[in-house]
Amino acid sequence: MMEFESKENRYFRAKERVKEMKKFYSNLIFYLIFISFLAGLNYYTNKFQYMWFLWAAFGWGIGLVFQAAKAFNWAPFMNKNWEERKIKELMEKENKTSGDQWN
């Protein structure tokens, strides 16, 4: 029974990760299209004398980097595996300390 639950949990985690990756790729494509449009508009209006479209590219790009980190598990302290390990560790520690008090 435990093996079935762990396979099921792994499946749902993998499904969530694929969902996050799909979301990232669609946002990346939209980012490239929209920033290209803004660059064209910037060139058309003032021939790149002031490249204001870079502000939008930079701001949106920061958000895209964080989304990529989440989708591809680049942040080791923000993923589910770390959370589960830490919860188990704290529960074991709590069991040891509460068991010592009663003995």
N, C-alpha and C positions, 0 to 999 in steps of 0.2 A: 504494500500500500504506500509506503514512504517513497519507494522508487517511482511509482506512478505520479505522485504529487511533485516530486522534484523534476521529472520530465515535463510535466504540465507547466510548472513554474518557469522552467527554462524556455519552453515554447512561447509563453506569454511575454517574457523578457525580450526574447529575440524579435517577436512581433512588434513590441513597442520600439525597439531600437531601429527596426526597418522603417517604422512609421516616422521616427525622428529624422532618419537619413533622407527619406523621401521629401519630407517637409523642408529640410535644408537645401536639397538640390533644386526644388521648385523655387524657393526664395532666392537662391543664387542666380538662377536663370532670369528671374524677374529683376533682380538687382542689376545684372549686366545690361539688360534691355533698357531699363529706366535710366541708369547712369549714362549710357550711350546717348539716349535721347536728350538728357540734360546737357551733355557735352556738345552735342550738335546745336542745341538751342543757344548755348553759351557762345559757340563759335559764330553762329548766325547773327547774334545781337551785338557782339563787340570784338570779334576776331581774336579771342583769348587775351585781350588786354588785362582783364582780371578774371581769373579762372575760378569763379564762384561755385561751379558744379563740384569742385573737389571737396568743399565743405559737406555737401550731401553724401558724396562717396565715402568720405572718412567716417562720418557719423553712422551711417548705415552699415559700413564695413565692420565697425566695432561690434555691432549687434550680430552680424553674420559670423564673426569669429567666435563669439560666445555660443552661438547656436551650433557651429561646427564642433566645438569642444564638447558640447553635450551629446551631439549625435554620434560622434566617433570615440567617445570615452577618453578624451585627452586629459581630463581632469581627474586624477586618481582619487581625490577625496570627495568627489561629488557623485559617484556612481552607486548603484544599488548594491553591488557586491561588497563594497566597503561598509555600507550601512548595515547590511546583514551580519557581516563579520563582527562589527563593533557591537551590535545588539547582543549577539551570542556571547561575546567576551564579557560584556557588562553583566549579563544574566548569570554567567558562570561565577563571576567575581562576587555578585550579590548572594548567590547560593552558598558559596564558601564562607563568606562573612556571617551570614545568618545561621549557618550550620554550626559555626564555631561558638556563637553566643549561647546556644542551647546545650552544648556538651560540657 
